[in-house]
Amino acid sequence: MKYLSEYRNPELVNKYLERLHAITTQPWTIMEVCGGQTHSLVKNGILNLLPDKITMVHGPGCPVCVTPLNLIDKAIYLAEQEEVILCSFGDMLRVPGSERSLLQAKANGADVRILYSPLEAVKLAEQNPDKEVVFFAVGFETTAPANALSVVHAIRSNVTNYSILASHVLVPPAMRAILADDENLIQGFLAAGHVCAIMGLEEYYPISEEYNIPIVATGFEPVDLLQGILMTVEQLEKGEAKVDNQYSRIVESKGNTNAQDLIKRVFKIADREWRGIGTIPMSGYEVRRELEHYDANKRFEVKVEKVPECADCIAGQVLKGLKKPHECSQFGKKCTPSNPLGAPMVSTEGACAAYYHFANIESEEEVV
């Protein structure tokens, strides 16, 4: 299959591995931003094949994982209202709120529906005019166009019983926050290829220049990741720091301008709280004021008491790249996919889930 099988080619994998082993002369710490990249690195055993001097650090690029606890509680509260149909992508259902998850709320009788597209939620609203249909709009810049399109479609179709509970976060501000942290050890980034496909590369140039750090937009297959790591290490070994594009078959410098225009039509940039990390200024999208009828945060005056994260969960440190999942004392013990303490254990892009399913590590004490 074009753009898939050739990026799983063992010969290319070995070629890039040989080159990496040949050129790596000193320790380098590289963060892959996206959880999809993390899963591919762990699932394909790439972390075990890299030179010992290369350390891959897993970043906060899982939008489900960084959705604030308080917002999940709001979604659950709305789902439990008799007049509401709460719609979501499937990976949000098992993410723990302060007391229960959306899946548990559904088991208790809440009308929670798993959809593949927010446009399905608009259609559901048309079919149920006596209900309020709320779509839990979670994601990075990647899913923002589709969620924005659902609002535009609702307006065009005169659907007035539809709104979105937006939890959109942005990658570049998160990278800046990581680099500005006193504990930061990151020397290079693999940028998320699908985000770059929407937003392009221009946002990364000032970050690379300001922090003197290589940033390489990278895909998700084994060859993509190894080539991206190689491109990053080649820069580091030469003392260079620039933005490069491994994922050129998909990513263009300016990105998808039509998608960007759609995002701007519905959303504005605002401060956003990241679960386990805290508030990062101007790091998320919220619905524009003139469209607040379609903003569930404004449409429903939901006041949910803010509660602290589980004290036993180190998800915040994992999301900032300061800890690996198996360094948590509860990993594979008190925290499992069926009984998660934090979102990274249940999200399809969560680092803890990747380690649990693919890394064959049960706890910190067993790591040699």
C-alpha positions in Angstrom: 0.0 0.0 0.0 1.5 3.3 -1.1 2.7 5.5 1.8 2.4 2.6 4.3 4.3 -0.6 3.3 7.4 1.2 2.1 7.6 3.1 5.4 7.8 -0.3 7.2 10.6 -1.6 5.0 13.1 -3.5 7.1 16.0 -2.6 4.8 15.3 1.1 5.2 15.0 0.6 9.0 18.4 -1.0 9.1 19.9 1.6 6.9 18.8 4.5 9.2 19.8 2.5 12.3 23.3 1.9 10.9 23.7 5.6 10.1 22.5 6.6 13.6 25.0 4.2 15.3 27.7 5.5 13.0 27.3 9.3 13.7 26.2 9.4 17.3 29.2 10.5 19.3 27.5 12.0 22.5 24.3 11.7 24.5 21.2 13.4 23.0 17.8 13.7 24.4 14.9 14.1 21.9 11.2 14.5 22.5 8.6 13.1 20.2 5.7 15.4 20.8 2.8 13.2 19.6 1.4 10.2 21.4 0.9 8.4 18.1 4.6 8.6 17.6 5.2 7.3 21.1 3.0 4.3 20.4 4.8 3.5 17.2 8.2 3.8 18.9 7.2 1.4 21.7 5.1 -1.0 19.7 7.8 -1.5 17.0 10.6 -1.9 19.5 12.5 1.1 18.1 13.5 2.4 21.5 15.5 -0.8 22.0 17.3 -0.4 18.7 18.6 3.1 19.0 22.1 3.9 20.1 22.5 3.9 23.9 23.4 7.6 23.7 20.0 8.6 22.3 17.2 9.0 24.8 13.7 9.5 23.5 11.4 11.4 25.8 7.6 11.2 25.5 5.8 14.5 25.2 2.3 15.9 25.9 1.0 15.2 22.5 -2.1 13.2 23.6 -5.1 15.6 23.6 -7.2 13.1 25.6 -4.5 12.9 28.2 -4.2 16.6 28.7 -8.0 17.3 28.9 -8.5 18.9 32.3 -10.2 16.8 35.0 -12.6 19.7 35.6 -13.7 19.6 31.9 -14.3 15.8 32.0 -16.4 16.4 35.1 -18.4 19.0 33.2 -19.0 16.5 30.3 -20.2 13.9 32.8 -22.5 16.4 34.5 -24.0 17.4 31.1 -24.4 13.7 30.1 -26.4 13.1 33.2 -28.9 15.8 32.4 -32.2 14.3 31.1 -32.4 16.7 28.1 -28.8 16.1 26.9 -27.3 13.7 24.5 -23.5 13.8 25.0 -21.5 12.7 22.0 -17.8 11.9 22.0 -15.0 10.0 20.3 -14.6 6.6 21.9 -11.2 7.2 23.5 -12.7 9.8 25.9 -15.1 7.4 27.5 -12.8 5.6 29.9 -10.8 8.7 30.9 -11.3 9.1 34.7 -13.1 12.1 36.1 -12.9 13.0 39.7 -15.5 10.4 40.6 -16.3 8.4 37.5 -15.8 8.3 33.8 -18.2 8.9 30.9 -18.4 5.2 30.4 -19.6 4.7 34.0 -22.1 7.5 33.5 -23.4 5.8 30.4 -23.7 2.5 32.4 -25.7 4.4 35.0 -28.2 5.5 32.3 -26.7 8.7 30.8 -27.3 9.1 27.1 -23.6 9.0 25.9 -23.0 8.2 22.3 -19.7 7.3 20.5 -19.4 8.9 17.1 -16.8 9.0 14.4 -17.4 12.6 13.3 -18.9 15.7 14.9 -21.0 16.0 11.7 -22.8 12.9 13.0 -23.7 14.9 16.1 -25.2 17.7 14.1 -27.4 15.1 12.3 -28.3 13.6 15.6 -29.4 17.1 16.8 -31.6 17.5 13.6 -33.2 14.1 14.4 -33.8 14.9 18.1 -35.1 18.5 18.2 -36.4 18.0 21.8 -32.9 17.2 23.0 -29.7 19.2 23.5 -26.9 17.5 21.6 -23.4 18.3 22.9 -20.2 17.1 21.2 -17.2 16.8 23.4 -14.7 18.4 21.1 -11.2 17.2 22.1 -8.0 17.4 20.2 -5.0 19.3 18.9 -5.0 21.5 15.7 -5.6 18.2 13.8 -9.3 17.8 14.8 -10.1 21.5 15.1 -11.2 21.9 11.5 -13.8 19.1 11.7 -15.2 20.4 15.0 -15.3 23.9 13.5 -17.1 22.6 10.4 -19.8 21.0 12.6 -20.6 24.4 14.0 -20.7 25.9 10.5 -22.9 23.1 9.3 -25.3 23.6 12.3 -25.6 27.3 11.4 -26.2 26.6 7.8 -28.8 24.0 8.6 -30.5 26.2 11.3 -29.8 23.6 13.9 -30.1 25.4 17.2 -29.9 22.5 19.7 -26.3 21.7 19.0 -23.2 22.8 20.9 -19.6 21.7 21.5 -17.7 21.4 24.7 -14.3 22.5 23.4 -11.0 21.2 24.8 -8.6 22.1 22.0 -4.9 22.5 22.8 -2.1 23.8 20.6 1.3 22.2 20.1 3.8 25.2 19.8 2.9 26.8 23.1 3.3 23.4 24.8 6.8 23.1 23.3 7.7 26.5 24.5 6.5 25.7 28.0 8.6 22.5 28.1 11.7 24.4 26.9 11.2 27.1 29.4 10.9 24.7 32.3 13.9 24.7 34.7 14.0 20.9 34.6 14.0 20.7 30.8 16.6 18.4 29.2 15.2 18.3 25.6 17.8 19.0 22.8 15.6 18.2 19.8 11.9 17.7 18.8 10.1 15.4 16.5 7.1 17.5 15.7 3.7 15.9 15.1 3.2 15.3 11.4 -0.6 15.4 11.3 -0.6 18.8 13.2 1.9 20.2 10.8 -0.2 18.9 7.9 -2.9 21.4 9.1 -0.8 24.2 10.5 2.4 24.0 8.4 5.8 24.7 9.7 6.0 28.5 10.1 5.1 28.4 13.8 8.2 26.4 14.6 10.8 28.6 13.1 10.8 31.2 16.0 10.9 28.4 18.6 13.9 26.7 16.9 15.7 30.0 16.6 14.9 31.3 20.1 15.9 28.0 21.9 18.6 26.9 19.4 16.9 23.5 19.0 16.3 21.3 15.9 12.6 20.6 15.1 11.8 17.9 12.5 8.2 17.3 11.4 7.9 13.5 11.3 5.4 10.8 10.4 4.3 7.8 12.3 5.7 4.7 10.6 9.0 3.1 11.7 10.9 4.5 8.7 9.4 7.9 9.3 10.5 8.0 12.9 14.0 6.6 12.4 14.6 9.0 9.5 13.2 11.9 11.7 15.5 10.9 14.6 18.4 10.6 12.2 17.7 14.1 10.7 17.6 15.5 14.3 20.8 13.8 15.4 22.6 14.9 12.2 21.8 18.5 13.2 22.8 18.1 16.8 26.1 16.5 15.8 26.9 19.4 13.5 25.8 22.0 16.0 22.9 23.1 13.8 19.3 24.1 14.9 16.7 24.4 12.2 13.2 23.3 11.2 13.2 20.3 8.8 10.5 18.2 7.2 10.8 14.4 7.1 7.0 14.1 6.4 7.2 16.0 3.1 4.8 13.6 1.4 2.0 15.1 3.6 3.3 18.3 5.2 3.7 21.6 3.2 5.3 24.6 4.7 2.1 26.7 4.9 -0.1 23.7 5.8 -3.7 23.5 4.8 -4.9 27.1 4.5 -8.5 26.2 4.0 -8.5 24.3 7.3 -6.8 27.2 9.0 -9.4 29.6 7.7 -12.2 27.3 9.0 -10.6 27.2 12.5 -10.3 31.0 12.6 -14.0 31.3 11.6 -15.2 29.4 14.7 -12.4 29.5 17.3 -10.1 32.1 18.9 -6.8 31.4 20.7 -7.1 31.6 24.5 -5.4 30.4 27.7 -5.9 26.7 28.3 -5.5 24.4 31.2 -3.6 21.1 30.5 -4.3 18.2 32.8 -1.3 17.4 35.0 0.6 20.4 33.7 -1.4 23.5 34.5 -2.5 26.6 32.5 -0.3 27.5 29.5 -1.0 31.0 28.1 -2.6 31.2 24.7 -2.4 27.4 24.2 -5.9 26.4 23.2 -9.0 27.2 21.1 -12.3 28.4 22.5 -15.5 29.2 20.6 -15.6 32.8 19.4 -17.9 35.1 21.4 -20.3 35.8 18.5 -20.9 32.0 18.3 -21.3 31.4 22.0 -24.8 29.8 21.3 -22.8 26.8 20.1 -20.4 26.9 23.0 -21.6 24.4 25.7 -19.4 26.1 28.3 -21.5 29.3 27.8 -24.8 27.7 26.9 -25.0 25.6 30.0 -24.0 27.3 33.2 -22.2 24.3 34.6 -20.4 24.9 37.9 -18.4 21.8 38.8 -16.2 22.0 41.9 -12.5 21.8 41.0 -10.7 18.9 42.6 -7.0 17.9 42.7 -5.6 15.1 40.6 -5.0 11.7 42.1 -2.0 12.0 44.4 -0.7 8.5 43.2 -0.6 9.5 39.5 2.5 11.0 38.0 0.8 11.7 34.6 1.9 15.4 34.7 5.5 14.4 34.9 5.1 11.9 32.2 3.4 14.4 29.9 6.2 16.9 30.5 8.8 14.3 29.6 10.3 14.3 33.1 9.4 10.7 33.9 8.8 7.5 32.0 5.5 5.6 32.6 7.3 2.6 34.3 8.8 5.0 36.8 5.4 5.4 38.5 5.1 3.3 41.6 1.5 2.4 40.6 2.2 1.4 37.0 0.6 -2.0 36.2 -0.5 -2.2 39.9 -3.1 0.2 41.1 -3.1 1.8 37.7 -4.2 -0.4 34.7 -6.3 0.2 31.6 -9.3 -1.3 33.4 -8.7 0.8 36.5 -6.8 3.9 35.4 -5.6 6.6 37.8 -4.8 8.9 34.9 -5.7 9.5 31.3 -2.4 8.3 29.8 -3.2 4.7 30.8 -6.4 4.6 28.8 -6.0 6.9 25.8 -5.1 5.3 22.5 -2.2 7.8 22.3 -1.3 7.7 26.0 2.3 6.9 26.9 1.4 4.7 29.9 -1.0 2.6 27.7 1.8 2.2 25.2 4.2 0.9 27.8 1.6 -1.3 29.4 0.6 -3.0 26.2 3.9 -3.2 24.3 6.9 -2.6 26.5 6.6 -5.7 28.8 7.5 -3.6 31.9 5.4 -4.1 35.0 6.9 -1.7 37.5 9.9 0.5 38.3 11.4 -2.2 40.6 11.8 -4.6 37.6 13.7 -2.2 35.4 17.4 -3.1 35.2 
